[in-house]
Amino acid sequence: MSADDTTLPPAAVPEPAAVSVGRLMLRPTLLFVAGYVINTSLHELAHALAALWLGLPSRLFHSYVDVDLTNATPYVQGVVRAAGPVVSLVLGVLCWFAHRAVRGWWPELPLFYVAVFGVASFLGNLFSVALVGDFSNMAAALDLSTNVRYAIAGVGAFLLIGFAFDIGRELREWVPEGFGALKAAGAVVAAPAIEGTVVILLIYQPMAANAMQARAAEAAFWFFAVLGALVGSARPARTEGLNVRRADWIYAAAAVIALRVLALGIPFKP
């Protein structure tokens, strides 16, 4: 056999999932936290601005708005209560179209997470209209019947589950080929949701116990996203988008700094 006939064994290729799971989790977790903070801050700001527009003083905090609606008419209560979820929906829809318009650019995934939390906030309030939340308080002020509230809640639950499933499928597209479905779903959906929720509970302190329980319960939304990721598939052209960038750290840090400023309380007086 001549030297030219000598063949070398192929180089061992490490299993992608064995070396890159931590890297895959990092960017989604950062942007999960930042997206939540941005949506929640603008959601609460909408409540404060609606109250201001209607002549009511308020104080904006990081996770709620202190406004006295005790003697307000049902119309005023309805507008102030609905302002947050409606603004979240508008923000979410705009960011959803924007993230598709900037495919392949750095803002794609940040816009995606703001879109997710914006739409989910609105649908979550629909789902909980019979129990708690902004739409529940608005329904009580408008004296909506229990049957109507449960009907709205059913529509909200259906839409929320479908939306979660769809975002799970989209997140799966970012994972490089070679990852098993279960590991991919854990890396880009389950782990960021769990770790991101823990971070959110920490950075939002001080927070009332019932509010903390509500934030923790909201993480159940991501269970359906995990199911969506399990049946999704990778798109090789998008996999580089999970590489964390310096801009991600700056973006997330700016969101948290703004959050801590809001925690001091900002007065809005007509």
N, C-alpha and C positions, 0 to 999 in steps of 0.2 A: 504493500500500500504506500503510495507516495504521500509526501507532506501535504500536497494539495487536497488529498482525499480525507484528511483528518477533520473530523467534526467535533465540535465542542458541545457539551450539554447546555441547554438553555439556562440562562441565569435564573435563579430562584426569584420569583416575584412575590413580595409579601402580600398577604391578604389585606385589601384596602381597609376593611372594617377593623382589623387588628391594630392599625397604626393611626387611624385618622378620626375615630369617633369623637375624641375630645375636641379636635379642630372643628368638626361638623357642628357640635353643640354650641360652641362659643358665640358665633355671630348670631344665630337665631335667639339665643338667650339674651344677649345685649339688646337686640332690636325688639324682642318681646317686652322687656321692661320699658324701653324708651317709648314704644308705640302705646303701651298702656298709659304711661304718664302723660303723654301729649294729648291723647283722647280724653282722659279724665279731667285734665286741667281745662281744656276747652269746653268740655261738657259742663263743668261747674261754672265757668265764666259765663256761659250762655244763660244759666239760671240767674246769675247776678245782673247781667245786662237786661234781661227781660224784666226783672223786678225794678231796675232803675228806670226803664222805659215807662213802666206803669206807675212811677212815682213812689216806689217803696225803697227805703234804705236797706242795705244788706252789708254783710262782711264776707268776702270770699276767702275760703281756706283751701288747703291742698286737696281735701276729699269731700268737702261739703260747702254749702252756702248757708250762713246764718241769716234768715229773713223771716220776719213775723207775718204769717199769713192768716192768723187767727180770725181777724175781722174782715178779711178780703172777700170779695164776691166770688162765686164759683168761676166766673169768667177769668178774673185775675189769677186765682189759684191755678186754673187749668193752663193758662198761658205760661206762668212761671214754672209749673211742674213739667210741662211738655217741652219747654225750650231746650233742656239738656239733651234728652234722647233724640229730638229732631235734628239738632245741630250735629250730634254724633253721627246720625244717619247721613246727613248731607256731606260731612267731612269724609265719612267712610266711602261713600259712592264716588266722590271726586278723587280720592286717593286710589281707589280701585282702578278707575280708568287711567289715572296718571301712571300707576305702576306698570300697567300694560303698555303705555305709550313710551316708556323709557327702558324697555327690555334691553338687558345687557349693560346698563349703566349702574353706577353705585347706588342711586336712590331707589332702585327697583324694590329691593327687599325692605328697606325702611318704610317706604310708602305702603307696601303690602301689609305690614303689621299695623300701621295706623288705620288702614282700611278695615282690617279684620276687627280691631277693637271698636271702631266706630259703628260698623254694621251690627256687630254682636251686642253692643250696648243697647241699641234700639230694639233689636229682636228680644234680648234678654228682658227688657222692660215690658215688652208685649207678653212674653211668657209668664212673667210674675205679676201681671195686672190684677189677678185675683188674690194676691197675697201681700207683697211688699213692693216698694220702689216708686219711682216717679209717676208712672202711669197708674199704679194702684192708688196713690194719693189723689191723682187727678180724677180717676173714676169715682172715688169716694166723694170728692167735692162736687162732681156732676151728678151724683146719686144714680150711677148706673146699676142695673140689676145684677144679681149674682150670676144668672144665666148668661147674660151678655159678657160679663167679665170672664167667665170660664170659656166661652166660645172664642173670645179674643186670645186667651191664653193658649188654647189648642192650636190656633193658627200660628201663634208665635213659636210654640214648641216645634211644630212641623218645619217652619222656615229656619229656625235656629239649628236644628239637627242637620238639615240639608246643607246649610251654609257651612257648618263645621266639617262635614264630610268632604265638601268641595275644597276647602282650604287645605285639608290634609292631603288630598290628591295633588294639589299644586306644590306643597312643600316637598313631597316625595320626588318631584321633578328635579329638585336641586341636588339630590344625593347622587354621587358618582355610581356608575354601573359596577356591579360586583358586590354590592352590599345586599344582604338578605333583607326581605321586606320587614321583618320584625326588628332587626337592628337599625334599619333606616328610620322606621317609624319612631323608635325610641330615641334616636339621636337628634332628629329635627323637629319632633312634635312633643313626645312625652317628657323628655328631659328638660327642654327649654320651658315647658309649661310648669313643671314642678319647681325647678330651680328659680325660674322667673317669678313665680308666685311667692316663694319664700323671700326673695329679694324685695319684692313689692311690699310685702307685709312689714319688712324691716324699715325701708326708707319712708314709709307713710306714717310712721309713729310720730306723735301720739295718735292713736286711732281707737275708737270705742270697740268694746269686745264684740258687739253684734255686727259692726262693720267689718271687723277682721274675719268673723265667721262667714259673712256674705262673700268677701273676696276669696276666701278659701273654697267656698262652694262653687264659685264661678269657674274654678279649674275643671269641674266636671264637663264643661263644654268641650274641652280638648280631648275627652275620651272618644267622641265621634270623629274628631279630626284624626286620631290615631287609626281608627277603622278606615278612614279614607286613604291614609298613607299606606296602609297594608295592601290595598288593591291598586294603588297608583304605580307609576313606572318612572324611571329616570329619563332625563333628557340631557345627553352629553353636552350639548351646547350651553347649558345653564349651570353646570356643576362648579365652575370657577367662582360663581357668585357667592359661595359660602366661605370664601377666604376672608377672614376678618381684616379690616383696614383701620388705619389710624383715624380716619374720619368717623368710623363707627364709635370709637371710644369718645371722641370729642362730642359727637351727637348725643350719645347716652349720658355723658357727664353734664352737658348743657341742660338736658331735660330734667335731670335730678336736681341740679342747682336751682332751676326755676321752680321746681316742686317745693324745695325747702324755703324759698322766698315766700311762696304762697302760704306755707304753714304758719307764717307770722300773722297772717290775716290782713287783707286789703279792703278798706272800707269803700263802699259805693253809696254816695248820697245824692239825691236829686237836687 
